[in-house]
Each structure stands twice: as C-alpha cells, then as structure tokens.
Amino acid sequence: MNNLNTNKKTEGDINSTSQRALWNASENNEQTKNLLEKDARYFLHQSMSTPCLDVLESCEGAHITNISGKKYLDFHGNNVHQIGYANPKLIENLIEQLQILPFSPRRFTNKPAIDFAEKLASLCPSDLNRVLLTPNGSSAIGIALKLARAITKKFKVVSFWDSFHGASLDAVSVGGESVFREYMGPLMPGVERIPPPVTYRGIFENNEQKCLEYLEYVFSKENDIGAFIAETIRNTDVQIPSKNFWKEARRLCSQYGVLLILDEIPIALGRTGKMFAFEHYDIEPDILCIGKGLGGGIMPQAAIITRDEYNVFGDISLGHYTHEKSPLGAVAALTTISFIEDENLLKKVNDDALFMEEALQKLKTKYAVIGDIRGRGLLWGVELVKNRITKEKAVNEAEKVMYACLKKGLSFKVSAGNVLQLSPALTITREELQTALKILDESLSELSLED
C-alpha cells in the first residue's frame, strides 16, 4: 500500500500555509487593502473561498485584471471560462435577449429554453433526450439524485471518496470530502463511499481493479442501491480513469440495476477535448449533470440530461426552480455551445493538449519535485512530491509555487494539497500558453534554488 492521502481538501487551496501571510504583507495598494478588509469584514468566512487574495476590476479572454491594472492569466476560472471571459458574441446575444424577455415565469415556456433543450438532446447519444434546467450544479445533482430514487425506488447511492459534487446538503451527502460535512450533523442516509480510481499514488496496487472489485462487492451486498454517482474525470486534481475502468463500471451498473449518474459539471463542453468527457470512454450515463461553463462565464446555468423512458414522473416535482427555464441562461448556453462548434474549439483543444503534454513532461524531467503529469484537453495536473520514490506530498512547495506564479501573473488552483491544476480558457492562444508555462518554469526554478 502506498502513502495514504490524508488531506481533507481535495477540492481547493489557499489559507493552509504561511505563504498566504507573506502574500498579504506584499500588498501595497491602499485601495486594494481597504477593499479586502471590507470583504473580510462583511462576508462570512469559509474554507477555500474567503478571505480573498485580490480585488478584480475586469476580465477578457484568458485574463483577469485587478484594480491596480495587473493581469493574471487565469488557469483556474472556477471552470466557467471555456469560451473566454467577456466573450463579445455572448454579451451581444444576452443584451438582445435582455431587451426582449429577461425572465420567464413558471407555467410558461420560451423559445430560447426550448431550443436549448433540443440542442442538448442533439448532442447526446441514443435516447438521452430529456432535460431539466437549473441555475447551478448543486441543484442539478439534487435533481439527479431525486430522479434516480423515483426511477429505481431505491434510496442508496455509491460514490467515491475525495469526490466533489457541490456544496448543498444533498450534494455534500454524496460527496467524498469531510471538509464539506463537518458540523453538518445527519445528512442524506444510504451513501456508500468507495476508494476512487487513482493512477498515481493510489492507496492500492492495481488501484483501478481494486476499485472495481469494491464497486461490485458493494453492489452485490446492498440490494437497495439505486445510483452510482461519479465524476467521469475528477476535475480538481485531474484523475483520469482508463477506458477499461469505465467500461467495466458501466457494465456493473447495468448488471445490478444501478443508474449511472455522471457529474461533468466542471469538465464538459470541450474541457477534455470532447463535448462530454464520457465520449472518451465509449459509454453512456443514465443521467448526465452539466453546468459551470454552460453559462459562458456570465450566466449561472446547469442541466441534467436523461433518457426518454424516465419521463414518467409528471406527478412529482424534481426541480421546480424559479429560474428553471431562464431565457438568459438558455441564450448563454446556446451561444457557448455554438461558439465551441463554430470556432472548432474541440480540434484546437486537442492540438493544445499535445503542446501542453510535451511542455509539462519537459518540466517533469527538469524538476525532481514533479512526481506526475496527467491531463486531457486543456485540463492538466502537475503533482508535486517530496520524493518520487516515497511520493510524499509537497504541500508547502505547491503553495510556494502557486504564490510565486501569482506574483508573475499566473493564477491556478492547488488541489489535494500538492497538485497544480491548470485549466485555462479554451480560447487561449498558443503564445499565452507559452507565457504561462514560462512563469511556471521560473517559479519551479525558484523553488529548486531554495532547496
């Protein structure tokens, strides 16, 4: 068994080392200081979010800009920036819709929402034709869980440790990180968690096979399991299962009458080089959850897509959200999808992936602190270790690199304590990619000099 991962915060970063205090002390803009103090004063503090690092004024393309005029290449973006920040076509279409129909009350529908649902159905295989819309990903997860119970008449759910499916009580109930569940008391019952498929520093030898054995064992022992919920590719620290894993997991779900819910909220819409990540694995989910980038980085928009045969619950409410059929959300999503298609972004992302892999592998060869490089499309993880043999996590080192990069104008997320997660706008130019990798190289070099 390899070194166990005891980190509680797979999903996010900052506030865990002395690097944050050094960053705060380096700020010399009085307006920024004052605004950060007000931000800290009036917003509830929470792990992985506040207090904040800087104050933004604008954003465009692959960049965010603070009130001092400093630009950051944003390789974080909360996974909403597939088509780039402040996409001109999206803004144009939203302004046009704002002037016509900004809101559609319940009991009525509207053409943008209908066109949006039709488009989603056209993108999915076989009978994945039924859609429910919602403003955010956590709500989409909630709808999926309710639908699975209604379909199977079974209330239990299997999920992975270290998974993240949202921050509402139902979503954290099926999530795999304790930082979201502490002090929350009784949560949704019937959740069985199993070890996730991790290809580097997994807790077992032959980790994927062991995970499949766990999955089948739980399915065989618990007759009231209705759903298996998982991220097709774990976004936060970029864990990429093999095709064999997902083919076998899909087979087991079918064998035991368990619905497969795939959470692609952060990774759909071209992030991995496909419109949907499950397309890499030649499988189909029974329920697909998407969101984040669906609103083009402007509107909050999410959705679930499921099979025609499950459209038999007109007597219960699965979503019933105020902004369910939002004309603005629908226009944002339609524009986002059209932009991805019209600009041939999937081909661009796959070309960029080859460039990223080659460049990052060179850094791995150059710096002993890099234990693993993994990625697909424009989603990459650089895992830092104390020693490649022991694979001990390099948490302090990861945050030193992150803050060094921030100073030079590159922002990204540190996940699981020691993984630099790189996910830029899909519209990023090759020159901007080169600039970002140069900053990362320089920051790793500074770390090596310290050692």
N, C-alpha and C positions, 0 to 999 in steps of 0.2 A: 504494500500500500504506500502510495506517495504521500508527501507532506500535505496534511489536511488544510483546506481553505476555511479559516475560522472568521473571515471578515464578514461583518453583518451588513455591509453596504455595497452590494454588487452594483446597484443601480447608479450611484452618484459619487460625487467627490467633494473636496474642499472642507475646511474647518477641522481637519484631523491632525495636522502637524503644525510646527512653529512657522512654516512658510507663510501662512496667512497673516500673521502679525507683522512679518517683515514686509509683505506686500502693502498692508495698511500704512505702515510707517513711511513708505516711499512716496505716498501720495502728497503732492504739494499744491494742487489746485484747490483753492479755498471754496469755490462753488461746488466742486465735486465732494469735498469733505462735508460741507453743510448738508447737501442733498443726501449723502449716505447716512449721516447722523439722523436726519428726519426719517429716512426709510427705515432705519433700525428702530427708531422711536415708535412709529405708528403701525408697522406691520408685525403680526405675530411671527416670532422666530420659529423656524423649523429646520430640521436636519436637511442638508443637501440643497438648501434654497436660499435662506437668509441667515445672517446679514449678507448684503450683496458686495460684489467686488468693484464695480464701476458704475457709472451713470451714462447711459446711451442717449444719443441725440438723433441718429439717423441710421439707415441701413440701405444697402443697394447691392444687388448681385451676390457676390460671395463674401461681402464685407459688412461689418457693423462698425459704427463710428461713435466715439464718446463725445461728451460736451466740450472737451479740450481740442477736439479735432483729430485725435489719434484713431487710426484704423486698425481693426483686427480682421484677419482672415478667419472666418467663423467655421471651424470644423466640429462644431457642437450643434447649435441651431435647434436644439430640442426636436430634431428630426422633422421640422416643418418646412425646410427651405429647399426642397427638391428643385423647384423652378427658379430659385434665386430670390433674394429679398426685393420687395417693391417691384415685382415684375410688371412692366408697363402695360402689357396686354391684359393682365388680370385686373389692374387698377381701372383701366378703361371700361372693362366689362362690368365691374362692380359699380362704378359710378352710374353707368347706364341703367343697371337694374335698380339701384337706389332711387332713381328718379321715376321709376315705373311702379314697382311693387317690392318694398323693402321687407315686408313681413306677410306671412300667410297664416291666418288663424286656423285652429283646429276645425274640422268639418269641411274645410275647403282644401283644394289642391291647387297646383300651379304648374305651368309648362316646364320651367327650369327643373323642378323636382322630378317630374315625370321623365324628362329627357335624361336626367342624371341617373335615375334608377335603371332606365333602359340601357344606358351606356355601361353601367356596372355589369348588368346581366350579359351584355355582349362580350365583355372582356373575360368572363369566367367560363370554364368548360361545362359540358353536359347540362344538367338541369339545375345548376346553381344560378337561379333566375329571380329569386325572391329577396327583396331588400327591405330593411328598416333603417331609417336615418336618425341620427342623434348628434348633439353638438360636441361630444367628447368621447375619447377612447374608453374611459372607465365605464361610461354608460353603455357603450357597445358591448363590453364584456358582460355587464349585468344582463343585458337583453339576451345574449348568447346563453348564459347560464340558465336563465328562466325558460328559454325556448327548449333547451336540452332536457330540462325536467319535464316540461309539458309533453315532449315527444316520447321520451323513454319511460316516463312515470317512475324514474329512479332519481334519487337526490344526491348521490355521492359523486365526487369528482376526483380525478387523479391529476396532479400537476407536478412540476419539477421544483426541487429546492433551488434557490437563487433566482427563480423566475420573477419577472415583474409584469403585472397585468393591469396596473392602475392603482389609484390611491383611495378609492371609495371602500367602504367596509366589505362589500361583496367581492370587490377585486382583490383587496389585501387578504381576504379569506382564502382565496385560491393561489395567491402569490407565494413566493418562496423566500421572502426576506423578513427577518424578525424586526428590523428597524421600523417597518410599517405597522407591525402588530402590537408592539409594546404598549402597555397600559390600556389596550382596547377591550379587554375582557372577553366574554364569549363572542365568538364570531360564527359565521355560517358553518353548521356542522357537516360532517361527512367528507372532509377533504383528506385525501391520502397523498402524501408527497413522496416522490422517489428521487434518487440521485439523477442529475442531468447528464446528458452525453457531453463530455468534455474531452477534447482530443489532446490537450496539453495540461499537465499537472492535474489529471483526473484522480479521483480517490481510489480507483481500482486499476489493475492491469486489465487490458481489453475492456476499457471503460464502457464503450458503446454496447458491447454484447452483454455486460453485466446489467446495464440499464434496461435493456430489452427483457432480460430474464426477470428483473424486478417488476417490470410492467406486466408481463404475463402472469407472474405469481400473484400480484395484487388483483388483476382481473379474475383470475381463477378462484381466489379466496373470497372476494366480495361480490356477491350476486346483484347488489343494488347500485353498482356504478353505472351512471348514465353518460358521463362525458370524460374525455381526456383533453385537457387544455394545455397548449404549449406554444411557445414562440418557435416558428419554423426555423429561424436562425436567431439565436439570442443576441439582441442588439447591443446591450450595454457593454459587454466585454467581448463581443464578436466570437461566439461559439458556433461553429459550423458543423452540424452533423453530416455524416456520409449519406449518400443516396440509399445505401443498404439499410441504414438505420430507419429512415422514414418509410421506405417501402415495407419493412417488417412491422413497424409501429402501426401503419395503416392497415396491414393485414390483420394484426391482433385486434384492433378496434372493430373491424368487420366481423371477425370470428366471434367475439364476445358481446356483440350488440352494443358497443360503446360509441357514442358520437365523437368525432374528432373535431375539436374547435381549434383552429389555428389563429393565433394572435399575430397579425402582421401590421399592427398599428404604426410602429416606427419604421418598418423596413419595406413596405410595399411601395408601389409607384416608382419603380426604377432604381431604388437604392442599391439593390443587389445585381442590377443588370437585366432583370426581368420585371415585368409589370407587377407580378406577385412572386414572392420567394418560393412558394410551393411548386412553381413551374420548373425549378431546378431539379426536382425530385420525382417528377412523373407521378404525382399523387394528387388526390383531391381531398379537401376538407369537407366536412358536412356543414360546418358553419365557419365563415371567414370574417374576421374583425379587422377593419382598416380605419385609419384616421390620420392625425397629425398633418403630414404633408398634403393630405387630401384638400385642405383649405387654402393651399398655396402660400402659407405663411402669413395670411391675413385673417381669414375667417376660421373659427373653430368648426370643424366638420368631421364626422365619423360615420361609420355604417357597418351593418352586418349584412352578409350575403349568404343565403342558404338555399336549400333545394325546394323545388316546386311542391313535392309531396308533403312538405311540412307546413303548407299553407292551409291548416285545418283548425286554427285556434282563434276564430273570429269572436269567440265569446269571452276571451280573456285579454287583458292589456299587458303587452310585453314591453312597451316603451312609454308611449303617451307623454312625450316630452314637448314642452311649449314650442321650442324651435325645431320640431321634428322635420317638417318639410320647408325648411328655410330657403326662400328664393336666393338669398345672397350666398348661403353655404353651397347651394346647388350650382350656382353660376361659378363660384370659386373652384369647385371640384371639377366641373366640366372644362373650365379653362385650363386647369392644371393638367388634366389628362390629355386634352387636345394639344397643349404645348409640348408635353413629353412625346406625343406621337408626331406632331408636325415638325418638330426640331430634331427628330430622330435621336432623342437623348439616350435611348437604350443602347444603340451602337456606340455612341460617344462614351457612355459609362463603361462599357466593356473594353473599349480601347484604353481609357484611362486606368482601368484595373490592371492591365498589363504593365503600364508605366509605373503605377504605384507598387506593384509587387516587386518589380526589378529594383526600384529605388530603395524600398524598405529592406529588401534582402541584402543589399549592399551595406546598409546601416547595421544590420544584424551581424554581418561579417566584421564590421569595423569596431563595434562596441560590445564588449563582453556582458554588459548589463542587460542587453536584449536577449531574452530567453526564447521568444517565439514571435513570429509574424504570421498573421492569418487575416484573410479578408475575402470579400467578393464584391465586385462592382466598385462603388465608392463608399464601402463600409470596411474599415480596417482596424485591427487591434495590434498594438505593439506591447507585448508583455515584458515587463522589466523584472529581473530576478537578482538576488544577491550572488547566486552562483548557479550556473546552468546545470550542474550535476545535482545539487540538492533542491534546486528550484524554489528556494526560499523567496518569499515575496519581497520586492523592493518598494515599500510604501513611501518612505521618506524620499527616496530617489525619484519616484514617479512625480511627487508633488514639486520637488525641486525643478524637474524638467518642465512641468506644466507652468510654473510661475516664471521661469526663465523665458519660455515661449511667449507667455502673455506680455512680458516686458518688450519683446521684439515684435509683437503684433500678430500672434497666432493663438487662437483660443480653441481648446478641445476639452473633452471630458476625461477624467480619470475614473475608471470603473474597477470594482473588485479590489480597490486599494492600490493596484500596481499595473493596470492596463491602460495605456494611452489609446483612447478611442477616437478615430479620425473619420468624420463623416461630413464632408463639405457639400455645398450646393452642387447639384448635378450639372449646373451650367458653368461651373468654374472653368477657367481657361487653363491650358497647359502651363502657361507662364506663371499663373497664380499657384498652381500645384507645385511647380519647381521652387517658387519663393517659400511656400510653407515647408517643404522638405528641407530646404536650406536652413530655415530657422530651427527646425527640429534637430538637424545635424549639429548646428552650432551649440544648441542647448545641451545636447548629449555630450558634446566635446567638453563643455564647461564642467559637467558632472564628472567626467573622466579625469579632468585636471585636479578636481577636489580630492579624488581618490588617490 
